[in-house]
Amino acid sequence: MQGKVVALYITKDNGIKKREKIDTIEIDKDGIKGDKFYAKDASRAILITSIDSYKLAKANNIKLQEGALGENILIDINPYHLLPGETLQIGDTLLEITQNCTLCKGLSTLNSKLPKLLKNDRGVFAKVVNQAHSISLNDTVTL
């Protein structure tokens, strides 16, 4: 199954947590260079979310801007059926799924219904398997 990268985000922390939408992310085995979570936990280095999560919220009358779910990579196909240890390829980068995204208190600040609604549909964490690469908008995603 193939799709593409729709959006890319990094989180900056200069005293104020700020999500920044960018065209390309540089990655290595420690995660996304320049992201506040870089080199903190390789198994949770990258959060991948499907546009299906935003469609599910919208279908339940919850309006969210892309990036609101905390994702680093937003894709147009659904990877939530992938199990830990399975891989997906984005461009030349091979990523291994490590776990489903855990729900956080931050979701309920967006809407009190979100944690329950997105329990299994918020995203997946992945780690980088191959050498350092970059991921760009419109790169091909292969599940």
Phi and psi restraints in degrees (value plus and minus 20) as a CYANA .aco file:
   2 GLN   PHI    -145.9  -105.9
   2 GLN   PSI     130.1   170.1
   3 GLY   PHI    -171.0  -131.0
   3 GLY   PSI    -175.0  -135.0
   4 LYS   PHI    -167.1  -127.1
   4 LYS   PSI     144.3   184.3
   5 VAL   PHI     -99.1   -59.1
   5 VAL   PSI     106.1   146.1
   6 VAL   PHI    -115.3   -75.3
   6 VAL   PSI     -58.5   -18.5
   7 ALA   PHI    -176.7  -136.7
   7 ALA   PSI     135.1   175.1
   8 LEU   PHI    -151.2  -111.2
   8 LEU   PSI     121.5   161.5
   9 TYR   PHI    -158.8  -118.8
   9 TYR   PSI     127.7   167.7
  10 ILE   PHI    -147.1  -107.1
  10 ILE   PSI     136.0   176.0
  11 THR   PHI    -127.2   -87.2
  11 THR   PSI     103.5   143.5
  12 LYS   PHI    -121.4   -81.4
  12 LYS   PSI     130.9   170.9
  13 ASP   PHI    -159.0  -119.0
  13 ASP   PSI      73.2   113.2
  14 ASN   PHI    -131.3   -91.3
  14 ASN   PSI      30.1    70.1
  15 GLY   PHI      70.4   110.4
  15 GLY   PSI     -47.0    -7.0
  16 ILE   PHI    -146.6  -106.6
  16 ILE   PSI     104.0   144.0
  17 LYS   PHI     -87.1   -47.1
  17 LYS   PSI     103.4   143.4
  18 LYS   PHI    -155.1  -115.1
  18 LYS   PSI     107.4   147.4
  19 ARG   PHI    -111.1   -71.1
  19 ARG   PSI     111.9   151.9
  20 GLU   PHI    -141.9  -101.9
  20 GLU   PSI     105.0   145.0
  21 LYS   PHI    -105.2   -65.2
  21 LYS   PSI     108.8   148.8
  22 ILE   PHI    -154.1  -114.1
  22 ILE   PSI     149.4   189.4
  23 ASP   PHI    -110.7   -70.7
  23 ASP   PSI     -46.6    -6.6
  24 THR   PHI    -165.2  -125.2
  24 THR   PSI     119.0   159.0
  25 ILE   PHI    -134.9   -94.9
  25 ILE   PSI     119.5   159.5
  26 GLU   PHI    -117.3   -77.3
  26 GLU   PSI     109.4   149.4
  27 ILE   PHI    -151.1  -111.1
  27 ILE   PSI     135.8   175.8
  28 ASP   PHI    -166.8  -126.8
  28 ASP   PSI    -188.7  -148.7
  29 LYS   PHI     -84.4   -44.4
  29 LYS   PSI     -34.5     5.5
  30 ASP   PHI    -112.4   -72.4
  30 ASP   PSI     -23.2    16.8
  31 GLY   PHI      99.5   139.5
  31 GLY   PSI    -164.0  -124.0
  32 ILE   PHI    -118.4   -78.4
  32 ILE   PSI      98.4   138.4
  33 LYS   PHI     -83.3   -43.3
  33 LYS   PSI     113.3   153.3
  34 GLY   PHI      70.9   110.9
  34 GLY   PSI     -30.8     9.2
  35 ASP   PHI    -103.5   -63.5
  35 ASP   PSI     125.4   165.4
  36 LYS   PHI     -82.9   -42.9
  36 LYS   PSI     -40.6    -0.6
  37 PHE   PHI    -115.3   -75.3
  37 PHE   PSI     -14.5    25.5
  38 TYR   PHI     -79.1   -39.1
  38 TYR   PSI     113.4   153.4
  39 ALA   PHI      42.7    82.7
  39 ALA   PSI       6.4    46.4
  40 LYS   PHI    -122.2   -82.2
  40 LYS   PSI     -61.5   -21.5
  41 ASP   PHI    -177.5  -137.5
  41 ASP   PSI      78.2   118.2
  42 ALA   PHI     -76.3   -36.3
  42 ALA   PSI     -50.7   -10.7
  43 SER   PHI     -95.0   -55.0
  43 SER   PSI     -34.1     5.9
  44 ARG   PHI    -143.5  -103.5
  44 ARG   PSI       9.5    49.5
  45 ALA   PHI     -89.4   -49.4
  45 ALA   PSI     -52.9   -12.9
  46 ILE   PHI    -154.1  -114.1
  46 ILE   PSI     109.2   149.2
  47 LEU   PHI    -125.9   -85.9
  47 LEU   PSI     101.8   141.8
  48 ILE   PHI    -130.0   -90.0
  48 ILE   PSI     107.9   147.9
  49 THR   PHI    -146.1  -106.1
  49 THR   PSI     127.4   167.4
  50 SER   PHI    -116.1   -76.1
  50 SER   PSI     130.1   170.1
  51 ILE   PHI     -81.7   -41.7
  51 ILE   PSI     -38.1     1.9
  52 ASP   PHI     -79.1   -39.1
  52 ASP   PSI     -51.8   -11.8
  53 SER   PHI     -84.0   -44.0
  53 SER   PSI     -61.7   -21.7
  54 TYR   PHI     -89.7   -49.7
  54 TYR   PSI     -55.3   -15.3
  55 LYS   PHI     -86.4   -46.4
  55 LYS   PSI     -59.0   -19.0
  56 LEU   PHI     -83.6   -43.6
  56 LEU   PSI     -63.8   -23.8
  57 ALA   PHI     -81.3   -41.3
  57 ALA   PSI     -66.8   -26.8
  58 LYS   PHI     -81.5   -41.5
  58 LYS   PSI     -60.3   -20.3
  59 ALA   PHI     -83.8   -43.8
  59 ALA   PSI     -39.9     0.1
  60 ASN   PHI    -126.0   -86.0
  60 ASN   PSI       4.8    44.8
  61 ASN   PHI      39.8    79.8
  61 ASN   PSI      13.4    53.4
  62 ILE   PHI    -133.2   -93.2
  62 ILE   PSI      98.1   138.1
  63 LYS   PHI    -113.7   -73.7
  63 LYS   PSI     101.5   141.5
  64 LEU   PHI    -150.0  -110.0
  64 LEU   PSI     123.0   163.0
  65 GLN   PHI    -104.7   -64.7
  65 GLN   PSI     124.3   164.3
  66 GLU   PHI     -75.2   -35.2
  66 GLU   PSI     121.0   161.0
  67 GLY   PHI      76.8   116.8
  67 GLY   PSI     -36.6     3.4
  68 ALA   PHI     -86.3   -46.3
  68 ALA   PSI     -42.3    -2.3
  69 LEU   PHI    -105.7   -65.7
  69 LEU   PSI     -17.8    22.2
  70 GLY   PHI      65.7   105.7
  70 GLY   PSI      -9.9    30.1
  71 GLU   PHI     -89.1   -49.1
  71 GLU   PSI     133.0   173.0
  72 ASN   PHI    -113.0   -73.0
  72 ASN   PSI     -56.7   -16.7
  73 ILE   PHI    -148.4  -108.4
  73 ILE   PSI     103.3   143.3
  74 LEU   PHI    -126.5   -86.5
  74 LEU   PSI     105.1   145.1
  75 ILE   PHI    -141.5  -101.5
  75 ILE   PSI     143.2   183.2
  76 ASP   PHI    -118.3   -78.3
  76 ASP   PSI      -7.9    32.1
  77 ILE   PHI    -147.1  -107.1
  77 ILE   PSI     142.5   182.5
  78 ASN   PHI    -118.6   -78.6
  78 ASN   PSI      96.2   136.2
  79 PRO   PHI    -117.6   -77.6
  79 PRO   PSI     -13.3    26.7
  80 TYR   PHI     -88.7   -48.7
  80 TYR   PSI     -34.8     5.2
  81 HIS   PHI    -102.4   -62.4
  81 HIS   PSI     -31.5     8.5
  82 LEU   PHI     -89.9   -49.9
  82 LEU   PSI     120.9   160.9
  83 LEU   PHI    -120.0   -80.0
  83 LEU   PSI     137.5   177.5
  84 PRO   PHI     -72.7   -32.7
  84 PRO   PSI     114.5   154.5
  85 GLY   PHI      79.3   119.3
  85 GLY   PSI     -42.3    -2.3
  86 GLU   PHI     -98.0   -58.0
  86 GLU   PSI     138.0   178.0
  87 THR   PHI    -140.2  -100.2
  87 THR   PSI     138.7   178.7
  88 LEU   PHI    -158.7  -118.7
  88 LEU   PSI     133.0   173.0
  89 GLN   PHI    -135.7   -95.7
  89 GLN   PSI     112.1   152.1
  90 ILE   PHI    -144.0  -104.0
  90 ILE   PSI      93.3   133.3
  91 GLY   PHI      39.7    79.7
  91 GLY   PSI    -145.8  -105.8
  92 ASP   PHI    -114.0   -74.0
  92 ASP   PSI     -17.7    22.3
  93 THR   PHI    -116.5   -76.5
  93 THR   PSI     109.8   149.8
  94 LEU   PHI    -122.2   -82.2
  94 LEU   PSI     105.0   145.0
  95 LEU   PHI    -138.2   -98.2
  95 LEU   PSI     122.5   162.5
  96 GLU   PHI    -128.2   -88.2
  96 GLU   PSI     108.9   148.9
  97 ILE   PHI     -88.9   -48.9
  97 ILE   PSI     111.6   151.6
  98 THR   PHI    -129.2   -89.2
  98 THR   PSI     -52.7   -12.7
  99 GLN   PHI    -192.9  -152.9
  99 GLN   PSI     141.8   181.8
 100 ASN   PHI     -89.8   -49.8
 100 ASN   PSI     130.9   170.9
 101 CYS   PHI     -87.5   -47.5
 101 CYS   PSI     111.1   151.1
 102 THR   PHI     -97.3   -57.3
 102 THR   PSI     132.2   172.2
 103 LEU   PHI    -103.8   -63.8
 103 LEU   PSI     124.2   164.2
 104 CYS   PHI    -143.8  -103.8
 104 CYS   PSI     143.8   183.8
 105 LYS   PHI     -81.5   -41.5
 105 LYS   PSI     -47.0    -7.0
 106 GLY   PHI     -79.4   -39.4
 106 GLY   PSI     -50.2   -10.2
 107 LEU   PHI     -83.8   -43.8
 107 LEU   PSI     -59.0   -19.0
 108 SER   PHI     -90.2   -50.2
 108 SER   PSI     -40.0     0.0
 109 THR   PHI     -92.9   -52.9
 109 THR   PSI     -44.8    -4.8
 110 LEU   PHI     -97.9   -57.9
 110 LEU   PSI     -62.6   -22.6
 111 ASN   PHI    -187.8  -147.8
 111 ASN   PSI     112.3   152.3
 112 SER   PHI     -82.6   -42.6
 112 SER   PSI     -40.8    -0.8
 113 LYS   PHI    -104.2   -64.2
 113 LYS   PSI     -37.5     2.5
 114 LEU   PHI     -80.2   -40.2
 114 LEU   PSI     -66.3   -26.3
 115 PRO   PHI     -75.6   -35.6
 115 PRO   PSI     -64.3   -24.3
 116 LYS   PHI     -91.3   -51.3
 116 LYS   PSI     -61.9   -21.9
 117 LEU   PHI     -83.1   -43.1
 117 LEU   PSI     -62.2   -22.2
 118 LEU   PHI    -120.5   -80.5
 118 LEU   PSI      -0.2    39.8
 119 LYS   PHI     -66.9   -26.9
 119 LYS   PSI     -66.1   -26.1
 120 ASN   PHI    -134.0   -94.0
 120 ASN   PSI      -8.2    31.8
 121 ASP   PHI    -153.1  -113.1
 121 ASP   PSI      10.7    50.7
 122 ARG   PHI    -113.5   -73.5
 122 ARG   PSI     -56.8   -16.8
 123 GLY   PHI     141.1   181.1
 123 GLY   PSI    -198.7  -158.7
 124 VAL   PHI    -151.6  -111.6
 124 VAL   PSI     124.0   164.0
 125 PHE   PHI    -109.3   -69.3
 125 PHE   PSI     126.7   166.7
 126 ALA   PHI    -162.5  -122.5
 126 ALA   PSI     137.1   177.1
 127 LYS   PHI    -140.7  -100.7
 127 LYS   PSI     136.7   176.7
 128 VAL   PHI     -99.2   -59.2
 128 VAL   PSI     110.9   150.9
 129 VAL   PHI    -118.4   -78.4
 129 VAL   PSI     -59.3   -19.3
 130 ASN   PHI    -121.1   -81.1
 130 ASN   PSI    -192.7  -152.7
 131 GLN   PHI     -83.5   -43.5
 131 GLN   PSI     148.3   188.3
 132 ALA   PHI     -74.8   -34.8
 132 ALA   PSI     117.7   157.7
 133 HIS   PHI    -169.8  -129.8
 133 HIS   PSI    -194.4  -154.4
 134 SER   PHI    -147.6  -107.6
 134 SER   PSI     138.9   178.9
 135 ILE   PHI    -146.5  -106.5
 135 ILE   PSI     114.5   154.5
 136 SER   PHI    -145.6  -105.6
 136 SER   PSI     141.4   181.4
 137 LEU   PHI     -73.0   -33.0
 137 LEU   PSI     122.7   162.7
 138 ASN   PHI      50.4    90.4
 138 ASN   PSI     -15.9    24.1
 139 ASP   PHI     -79.7   -39.7
 139 ASP   PSI     129.0   169.0
 140 THR   PHI     -93.9   -53.9
 140 THR   PSI     116.8   156.8
 141 VAL   PHI    -133.2   -93.2
 141 VAL   PSI     105.2   145.2
 142 THR   PHI    -139.3   -99.3
 142 THR   PSI     101.6   141.6
